[in-house]
């Protein structure tokens, strides 16, 4: 599995647009690559399957914080191995996902999930992995949960805030608090 200090793999994936464009078959689909957001922080999170019970709770958790990630210069991409058509259908039929503000990427060939080392060997779907990737394409934070355990998007935002300080940030440090100082 890729970890802190590794380069995040290059990708070029089909996706469903966020916002109202992602609900119209004429405007919903696009292709996204890592090069498009070069020089920016990226939050890339994977979920196992569309149309499941647990996945939308996490997706909506990241959606609620999307403005805060954007305010910090980070782009948010959600990824699963479902097709872009399934992503759009899910958005159309899940009322809470209709206003989703970020792209839903389709790793239908499982290439990105495999390169990241997060493909569950038994289920053939990505684990609940979260990557914070710096503007140089280096992974600065990674967390991976079992398929049955949701993650905490607020903690991901806290970690991004800590990374953005460039300082030592202690346990439970919160934005606005002083970092640790030697002496």
Secondary structure as GFF3:
##gff-version 3
##sequence-region A 1 183
A	DSSP	beta_strand	12	16	.	.	.	ID=ss1
A	DSSP	three_ten_helix	19	23	.	.	.	ID=ss2
A	DSSP	beta_strand	29	33	.	.	.	ID=ss3
A	DSSP	three_ten_helix	34	37	.	.	.	ID=ss4
A	DSSP	beta_strand	41	46	.	.	.	ID=ss5
A	DSSP	alpha_helix	55	64	.	.	.	ID=ss6
A	DSSP	alpha_helix	66	71	.	.	.	ID=ss7
A	DSSP	beta_strand	74	80	.	.	.	ID=ss8
A	DSSP	alpha_helix	84	93	.	.	.	ID=ss9
A	DSSP	three_ten_helix	95	97	.	.	.	ID=ss10
A	DSSP	beta_strand	103	106	.	.	.	ID=ss11
A	DSSP	alpha_helix	111	116	.	.	.	ID=ss12
A	DSSP	beta_strand	128	133	.	.	.	ID=ss13
A	DSSP	beta_strand	139	145	.	.	.	ID=ss14
A	DSSP	alpha_helix	153	165	.	.	.	ID=ss15
###
